[in-house]
Amino acid sequence: MKYSGHPLHSKLPDQGVTIFTRMTQLAQEYAAINLAQGFPNFMCDADLVAKAAKFMQQGHNQYAPMMGLQPLREQIATQIQTLYGANYDPNTEITITSGATEAIFNAIASIIHEGDEVIILEPCYDSYVPAVKLAGGRPKFVPLDPETFAINWTSVRKSISQKTKAIILNSPHNPTGKILCDSDIQELIKIIEHTDIVIVADEVYEFMVFDGATHKSMCRYPELASRSFVISSFGKSLHITGWKIGYCVAPKQLTTEFRKVHQFNTFSTATPLQLAIYEYITQFSTYSQSVQELYQQKRNFFKELLAKTILKVLPCEGTYFLLASFNTKEFAGKSDMEFVEDLTKRQGVAAIPLSAFYYNRMDNKLIRLCFAKTDELLIQAVERLQQL
């Protein structure tokens, strides 16, 4: 049906279908192994599914409270206190959301006004920029070091102006696998000390930190926690991305504004799924450790396999993604987008070009591969990659 009204003035004129949708569709078209989109291809714990079914059968199928079920919020508060030593009030400082992307959108929409500036470190997850623009804000891009993907704090400092309202941080970092270190935290504290800057901390991969490192959550540091929206996701940690259950913790004043947006966005999140997660993480309180062990094993396994290909694997400190370089004479002149399209069509393996995570589409000849897959599928993928 053709739209018959006046020409539309798009609020996101440069935004098309996301690269994740595009590459997944291409993978389906060519029957390729999908290492592009970030979701596990293996089952979550059957006990978790059974709990969800149980609560559905018991009749828990109506709206949950807007802020989320009380028992789950209380359990999140306990978990944060245990892991990070921070105390959040489950009634006024914790909100359950329909996925972490919703939480990120709510946080930005709740504080950004027309003309406010938001510092975004690139490469970055693709929802950040549209959320800032829809709120009337202006993204200010600060590139990470192209070799190490470390944060250039001098550049961050230079990017701050009187209009700077927020900094978006993501650690462990999608797509690079980089994590914050102690010096990053100290630099951040110094930079924002005499400002009103708010931090939007995307920490959805918080339990996927490898090699004995510690996740530097904003919750750990009172001077940062007091001005941070900290966002996480049960979808990542419990292998249930399709359930879309995330949460945001923030001081009361920030949470009040956050909930004003949330109540008119999704209002509430699926009741039986919240109940199932609450009961599961209460009974299986060490699940975070099992997540870390699972994905470190998978990272190591995948890296060893990829060593048999012409791809050069970059260090991966966290998440379930790693970057690989295809910058060889065989592919001289190819863009990363052309490379992943050929990879999907000819080798039958789908990946994401790193340029998709840059607003200006910077091409470093790198691709992102997801290793949240069964060992069997990773073996199959590398057998095809060996044909490069």
HUZIBEL-V96121 format. One record per residue. RES is the residue in three letters. SS is DSSP state (H for helix, E for strand, C for the rest). OMEGA is omega in whole degrees, 0 to 359 (none if undefined). Layout:
res & ss & omega
RES & SS & OMEGA
RES & SS & OMEGA
This chain:
res & ss & omega
MET & C & 183
LYS & C & 176
TYR & C & 187
SER & C & 182
GLY & C & 178
HIS & C & 178
PRO & C & 182
LEU & C & 174
HIS & C & 187
SER & C & 174
LYS & C & 177
LEU & C & 187
PRO & C & 182
ASP & C & 187
GLN & C & 173
GLY & C & 176
VAL & C & 183
THR & C & 179
ILE & H & 181
PHE & H & 176
THR & H & 183
ARG & H & 184
MET & H & 176
THR & H & 177
GLN & H & 179
LEU & H & 178
ALA & H & 179
GLN & H & 182
GLU & H & 184
TYR & C & 180
ALA & C & 182
ALA & C & 172
ILE & E & 188
ASN & E & 172
LEU & C & 183
ALA & C & 184
GLN & C & 188
GLY & C & 174
PHE & C & 178
PRO & C & 174
ASN & C & 179
PHE & C & 183
MET & C & 168
CYS & C & 180
ASP & C & 181
ALA & H & 179
ASP & H & 178
LEU & H & 177
VAL & H & 180
ALA & H & 178
LYS & H & 178
ALA & H & 179
ALA & H & 180
LYS & H & 182
PHE & H & 174
MET & H & 181
GLN & H & 177
GLN & C & 175
GLY & C & 180
HIS & C & 189
ASN & C & 179
GLN & C & 183
TYR & C & 168
ALA & C & 173
PRO & C & 184
MET & C & 184
MET & C & 182
GLY & C & 182
LEU & C & 183
GLN & H & 182
PRO & H & 180
LEU & H & 178
ARG & H & 178
GLU & H & 180
GLN & H & 176
ILE & H & 178
ALA & H & 178
THR & H & 180
GLN & H & 181
ILE & H & 178
GLN & H & 180
THR & H & 185
LEU & H & 192
TYR & H & 178
GLY & C & 182
ALA & C & 180
ASN & C & 177
TYR & C & 178
ASP & C & 182
PRO & C & 181
ASN & C & 188
THR & C & 187
GLU & C & 179
ILE & E & 182
THR & E & 175
ILE & E & 182
THR & E & 177
SER & C & 181
GLY & C & 180
ALA & H & 180
THR & H & 175
GLU & H & 180
ALA & H & 177
ILE & H & 179
PHE & H & 181
ASN & H & 182
ALA & H & 180
ILE & H & 182
ALA & H & 185
SER & H & 185
ILE & H & 186
ILE & C & 176
HIS & C & 181
GLU & C & 177
GLY & C & 177
ASP & C & 180
GLU & E & 180
VAL & E & 179
ILE & E & 181
ILE & E & 180
LEU & E & 182
GLU & E & 4
PRO & C & 184
CYS & C & 175
TYR & C & 194
ASP & C & 180
SER & H & 187
TYR & H & 186
VAL & H & 178
PRO & H & 180
ALA & H & 179
VAL & H & 182
LYS & H & 179
LEU & H & 178
ALA & C & 181
GLY & C & 182
GLY & C & 180
ARG & E & 177
PRO & E & 172
LYS & E & 188
PHE & E & 174
VAL & E & 182
PRO & E & 170
LEU & C & 178
ASP & C & 186
PRO & C & 179
GLU & C & 186
THR & C & 184
PHE & C & 172
ALA & C & 179
ILE & C & 175
ASN & C & 186
TRP & H & 174
THR & H & 178
SER & H & 177
VAL & H & 181
ARG & H & 180
LYS & H & 182
SER & H & 182
ILE & C & 177
SER & C & 178
GLN & C & 181
LYS & C & 183
THR & E & 181
LYS & E & 186
ALA & E & 169
ILE & E & 176
ILE & E & 179
LEU & E & 180
ASN & E & 177
SER & C & 350
PRO & C & 196
HIS & C & 171
ASN & C & 25
PRO & C & 194
THR & C & 184
GLY & C & 180
LYS & C & 176
ILE & C & 176
LEU & C & 176
CYS & C & 183
ASP & H & 181
SER & H & 176
ASP & H & 181
ILE & H & 181
GLN & H & 177
GLU & H & 180
LEU & H & 180
ILE & H & 181
LYS & H & 184
ILE & H & 186
ILE & H & 189
GLU & C & 185
HIS & C & 179
THR & C & 173
ASP & C & 183
ILE & C & 177
VAL & E & 178
ILE & E & 170
VAL & E & 187
ALA & E & 177
ASP & E & 185
GLU & C & 186
VAL & C & 179
TYR & C & 188
GLU & C & 182
PHE & C & 181
MET & C & 178
VAL & E & 194
PHE & C & 171
ASP & C & 176
GLY & C & 179
ALA & C & 180
THR & C & 177
HIS & C & 181
LYS & C & 179
SER & C & 174
MET & H & 180
CYS & H & 184
ARG & H & 192
TYR & C & 185
PRO & H & 182
GLU & H & 176
LEU & H & 180
ALA & H & 184
SER & C & 179
ARG & C & 185
SER & E & 159
PHE & E & 178
VAL & E & 190
ILE & E & 178
SER & E & 190
SER & E & 171
PHE & H & 178
GLY & H & 180
LYS & H & 189
SER & H & 181
LEU & C & 177
HIS & C & 182
ILE & C & 183
THR & H & 180
GLY & H & 177
TRP & H & 179
LYS & C & 176
ILE & C & 176
GLY & E & 177
TYR & E & 179
CYS & E & 173
VAL & E & 183
ALA & C & 176
PRO & C & 187
LYS & H & 183
GLN & H & 178
LEU & H & 180
THR & H & 178
THR & H & 179
GLU & H & 178
PHE & H & 183
ARG & H & 176
LYS & H & 177
VAL & H & 183
HIS & H & 185
GLN & C & 178
PHE & C & 177
ASN & C & 175
THR & C & 186
PHE & C & 181
SER & C & 186
THR & C & 191
ALA & C & 185
THR & H & 184
PRO & H & 179
LEU & H & 175
GLN & H & 180
LEU & H & 180
ALA & H & 180
ILE & H & 179
TYR & H & 183
GLU & H & 183
TYR & H & 184
ILE & H & 175
THR & H & 180
GLN & H & 184
PHE & C & 189
SER & C & 180
THR & C & 183
TYR & H & 181
SER & H & 179
GLN & H & 180
SER & H & 177
VAL & H & 180
GLN & H & 182
GLU & H & 181
LEU & H & 187
TYR & H & 173
GLN & H & 177
GLN & H & 181
LYS & H & 177
ARG & H & 181
ASN & H & 181
PHE & H & 183
PHE & H & 178
LYS & H & 179
GLU & H & 178
LEU & H & 183
LEU & H & 177
ALA & C & 179
LYS & C & 180
THR & C & 178
ILE & C & 179
LEU & C & 178
LYS & E & 184
VAL & E & 177
LEU & C & 178
PRO & C & 179
CYS & C & 183
GLU & C & 182
GLY & E & 185
THR & C & 171
TYR & C & 174
PHE & E & 167
LEU & E & 178
LEU & E & 177
ALA & E & 180
SER & E & 174
PHE & C & 186
ASN & C & 179
THR & C & 183
LYS & H & 180
GLU & H & 184
PHE & H & 179
ALA & C & 178
GLY & C & 179
LYS & C & 172
SER & C & 179
ASP & H & 178
MET & H & 177
GLU & H & 181
PHE & H & 183
VAL & H & 176
GLU & H & 177
ASP & H & 180
LEU & H & 180
THR & H & 186
LYS & H & 188
ARG & H & 180
GLN & H & 178
GLY & C & 176
VAL & E & 181
ALA & E & 178
ALA & C & 179
ILE & E & 175
PRO & E & 182
LEU & H & 181
SER & H & 180
ALA & H & 181
PHE & H & 177
TYR & C & 180
TYR & C & 180
ASN & C & 177
ARG & C & 176
MET & C & 184
ASP & C & 179
ASN & C & 181
LYS & C & 180
LEU & E & 175
ILE & E & 177
ARG & E & 179
LEU & E & 179
CYS & E & 179
PHE & C & 174
ALA & C & 185
LYS & C & 175
THR & C & 178
ASP & H & 181
GLU & H & 180
LEU & H & 178
LEU & H & 177
ILE & H & 179
GLN & H & 181
ALA & H & 183
VAL & H & 175
GLU & H & 178
ARG & H & 180
LEU & H & 178
GLN & C & 179
GLN & C & 179
LEU & C & none
